[in-house]
Amino acid sequence: MRVLPILDLKRSCGALKGEILEAVSRVLESQSFILGQEVHAFEERVESYLEGAAAVGCASGTDALILALMALGVGPGDEVVTTPYSFFATVSCIVRLGATPVFADIDPKTYNIDLKDAAARFGSKTRALLPVHLFGQMTPLEEIVGLCREKGVSVVEDAAQAFGSWRRDGERIVRAGGMGTLGCYSFFPTKNLGACGDAGMVVTKDARLAERLKKLRVHGAGTTYLHEEVGLNSRLDAIQAAILNVKFRWLERWNEERRVLADRYRMFFGSKGLGEFVTLPEELEGNFHIYHQYAVRVARRDALATWLEERGLSTRVYYPLPLHLQKCFAFLGYGEGDFPESERLARESLALPMFVGLLPEEQERLVDAIAEFYR
Ligand SMILES: *Cc1c(COP(=O)(O)O)cnc(C)c1O
């Protein structure tokens, strides 16, 4: 049986192997393993990409979120408004710092936080809004940044799935991570810009916050062995930075290809008349969605996924249980029915293979099999 994997990095990165090994070897030769030239070069690349933001590399996307909230001084007694429909780290970082996550439901079209619902949950303890650009599509934050400013609420973007995604705001182009007070990226290997291990980054246009982030990632030390506050040990590894420097040059081409693949799914599904069973992802007006995931909504999701798996066609469920229903967050007091759109998406969402190098015949085979299931 031919197997269609959910992700095959060799198809995009196989050709870069020589260059990647050379970059790694350069780090070994330099003996500069912590911060240093490669990390600096990668930070500079991202800084020029984001036009004026400071970039601070760290150990993972999860740490990026923790560092961002720490830089804002978020802690016990503070509330952070966020989405229950995301990867675990979006919310664990808030809880880890002793602050309280306050959930708002999602917009069923984009799967991102519903900004009206979010605004309705702002209160006197709200310190930050933490929206996620889920699956590579930006949340239209221009609708809420004014209110946030007025209320003294900082915006921390979880852009872990959206590096290179952008949105048109009037005459401006705004990039994911560059719209809020702080933006957080992950370079986990499966992300659209992935390292060969864990890696992450925080970006901000606020120079004071950038300075604080640079201290926080080295144990809160201003000068070596002189600690001004209690930080983390969370640096972007030099070997990972060297690899990211190689891969970064492909980012735009790879993101363009993801959009071509998304169009092709649309075309294949379009001819099948499956509207009753399958709902395709929608791109919000003005958005350059990079389809980090191509997640469709389907009827009888689990039966379909099993049926496809038996035919060598891999799919994944992101995410089967919304965060407000996770056991470890039970103490927050939320229950079933509190966020109906998130709960419905958790029952219906199915991510199809979406990676650079995915072939048209593979996409067609998958769509044919889905059509056959519903027949
Ligand atoms: C991957 C991811 C993270 C965490 O990134 P790591 O690098 O794995 O720690 C956070 N938020 C979202 C939405 C993610 O997809």
Ligand as a Chemical Component Dictionary entry (heavy atoms), coordinates in Angstrom:
data_LIG
# 
_chem_comp.id                   LIG 
_chem_comp.type                 NON-POLYMER 
_chem_comp.pdbx_formal_charge   0 
_chem_comp.three_letter_code    LIG 
# 
loop_
_chem_comp_atom.comp_id 
_chem_comp_atom.atom_id 
_chem_comp_atom.alt_atom_id 
_chem_comp_atom.type_symbol 
_chem_comp_atom.charge 
_chem_comp_atom.model_Cartn_x 
_chem_comp_atom.model_Cartn_y 
_chem_comp_atom.model_Cartn_z 
_chem_comp_atom.pdbx_ordinal 
LIG C1 C1 C 0 3.820  24.773 18.390 1  
LIG C2 C2 C 0 3.005  25.741 19.092 2  
LIG C3 C3 C 0 3.420  26.335 20.294 3  
LIG C4 C4 C 0 4.636  25.901 21.058 4  
LIG O1 O1 O 0 5.801  25.850 20.353 5  
LIG P1 P1 P 0 6.997  24.870 20.827 6  
LIG O2 O2 O 0 8.148  25.366 20.021 7  
LIG O3 O3 O 0 6.580  23.480 20.466 8  
LIG O4 O4 O 0 7.183  25.039 22.280 9  
LIG C5 C5 C 0 2.623  27.322 20.853 10 
LIG N1 N1 N 0 1.465  27.681 20.283 11 
LIG C6 C6 C 0 1.006  27.117 19.154 12 
LIG C7 C7 C 0 -0.270 27.594 18.563 13 
LIG C8 C8 C 0 1.748  26.112 18.526 14 
LIG O5 O5 O 0 1.286  25.547 17.413 15 
# 
loop_
_chem_comp_bond.comp_id 
_chem_comp_bond.atom_id_1 
_chem_comp_bond.atom_id_2 
_chem_comp_bond.value_order 
_chem_comp_bond.pdbx_ordinal 
LIG C1 C2 SING 1  
LIG C2 C3 SING 2  
LIG C2 C8 DOUB 3  
LIG C3 C4 SING 4  
LIG C3 C5 DOUB 5  
LIG C4 O1 SING 6  
LIG O1 P1 SING 7  
LIG P1 O2 DOUB 8  
LIG P1 O3 SING 9  
LIG P1 O4 SING 10 
LIG C5 N1 SING 11 
LIG N1 C6 DOUB 12 
LIG C6 C7 SING 13 
LIG C6 C8 SING 14 
LIG C8 O5 SING 15 
# 
